[in-house]
Amino acid sequence: MNARFGSRLWQRYVWATGGFSIVCSLMVLGFKPLASKMLSRSAGSELAQSSVIVHLFEWTWDDIAQECEAFLGPQGYHAVQISPPQEHIVAAEQGFPWWQRYQPVSYQLVSRSGDRAQLRNMVQRCRTAGVEIYADAVINHMAALDNTIGSAGTKFSRYDYPGLYQSEDFNPCRRPITNYQDAEQVTQCELVSLPDLNTASPHVQSQLADYLVDLVSLGIAGFRIDAAKHIRSDDLAVILQQTRDRTELDPFIYQEVIDPGTEAIKKQSYYALGDVVEFEYGRLVGEAFLNVGNLTLADLQTFEQNAELVPSHQAVVFIDNHDKQRGHGGGGTYLTYHDGQLHTLSMVFMLAYPYGKPRIMSSYAFETSEQGPPTMADGRTRRVYEPDGLGCGDAWICEHRQPAVTAMVAFRAATQAVPEVTDWWSNGRNQIAFGRGERGFIVINREETALVHTFQTQLPAGDYCDIIQSASQSTLCDRVITVNAEGQFRVLVEPMSAIALHQDSQP
């Protein structure tokens, strides 16, 4: 669920305010220092594009444009998920919380991230940098706060949004959802008291399609459909078809369907409409890294077979998202940046393992679950890029900039041609390794003791840079692993660290 109403608190964690940078101290047995040689990811070169999405949560349009040019494009990120771009409430009395973006007032493109011109400029600059933009589309409901003014100056009241919707455009069930075993209630009643649009109405369908078509006209390449499980799949199909019929671009669709397997609404009902965000993935991986119950990393060898997950080709996956960071949306344990090395190593696994389309969460620090992004006194979002132009720091966590994560984005791109795991190895607990055919190999040591082992791979014989160790060394490759003619290498991996090799990392 992605919207919160009033002053309800959903706090789960008290968060640290600093970012985290993994330090993988690795000794390669017989390693060769190559300080004078450069990684194939040389300065200014372009990477092969990965399938990786980064969620720049609550960033301004101007900052996203700069990040695409300065970092995301050169590092090979595929797309950015942006916060909802439509006019929203301004909840000053609640301290401008994060959830005000999920309470639409109109479909004017004026939000605390910027206006229509800034949005268009950002989309164009990102596409020039090789990065697509996906918009978070809030189309299930409208704003719940009453008799207030939106971010574009629109005056509205509950069930009356001038020039857009009136009372008859909302479902008659005007009470909160209380029973998730009742599909009618889940799709026709109100998610945390948010006015629920009658998405079976031709007028509502037309208005929603108009909004999505307008975003596509600006170059938006896809949509995360917020609260999709609260929209009947048949209704959503009509809205998306109307959008596709009116645009040359076929937008990429991925839908928020939280399905723990015990509720009335099933993710399978939405497969025909596009991709689906697989929430169980983050829980399974997080609980393995946290060793919840009897789970260990060794159990990840079969998690795809043992869980009823969205088919890989239709899944968008994550370790954490803006809801799970705050303990929303059901049970399970999820890792976040607050978990330091475990969080980073879990992202290393996600980017190495060939399941779904990975989405990296880029957060801001917060102390309560309601807290919005860093803001000025008037509620405007503070820039990520300060006058020095460096970007990130202070309250902006920027997990997507961690050296280990950016190195693994390159690994993802280099190994995409091999869609399966090969040469799986584990110690039966929390030391694992696996290959991606002849394209790459990864070793993760989540234990408190060093790992020394000779690994069998399908890599061609030769020298390879360990991209994780070398990621913090700019473009220099000072750790080289030699694979012999039998495809083997012997290595020592320090506790709570990882190594990764791929064919494009040969010095």
Secondary structure as UniProt FT lines:
FT   TURN            6..7
FT   STRAND          26..27
FT   TURN            29..30
FT   STRAND          34..38
FT   TURN            43..44
FT   STRAND          53..56
FT   TURN            57..58
FT   HELIX           61..67
FT   HELIX           68..72
FT   HELIX           73..75
FT   STRAND          79..82
FT   STRAND          88..89
FT   HELIX           92..94
FT   HELIX           98..102
FT   TURN            112..113
FT   HELIX           116..128
FT   TURN            129..130
FT   STRAND          132..137
FT   STRAND          148..150
FT   TURN            151..152
FT   STRAND          155..157
FT   TURN            158..159
FT   STRAND          160..161
FT   TURN            162..164
FT   HELIX           167..169
FT   TURN            180..181
FT   HELIX           183..188
FT   HELIX           191..193
FT   STRAND          196..197
FT   TURN            199..200
FT   HELIX           202..217
FT   TURN            218..219
FT   STRAND          222..225
FT   TURN            226..227
FT   HELIX           228..230
FT   HELIX           233..245
FT   STRAND          252..255
FT   HELIX           267..273
FT   STRAND          275..277
FT   HELIX           279..289
FT   TURN            290..291
FT   TURN            293..294
FT   HELIX           297..301
FT   HELIX           303..306
FT   HELIX           312..314
FT   STRAND          315..318
FT   TURN            322..323
FT   HELIX           324..326
FT   HELIX           337..339
FT   HELIX           341..352
FT   STRAND          357..362
FT   TURN            369..370
FT   TURN            377..378
FT   TURN            387..388
FT   TURN            394..395
FT   HELIX           399..401
FT   HELIX           403..415
FT   TURN            416..417
FT   STRAND          422..426
FT   STRAND          431..435
FT   TURN            437..438
FT   STRAND          440..445
FT   STRAND          451..456
FT   STRAND          462..465
FT   HELIX           467..471
FT   TURN            472..475
FT   STRAND          476..477
FT   STRAND          480..483
FT   TURN            485..486
FT   STRAND          488..493
FT   TURN            495..496
FT   STRAND          497..502
FT   HELIX           503..505
//
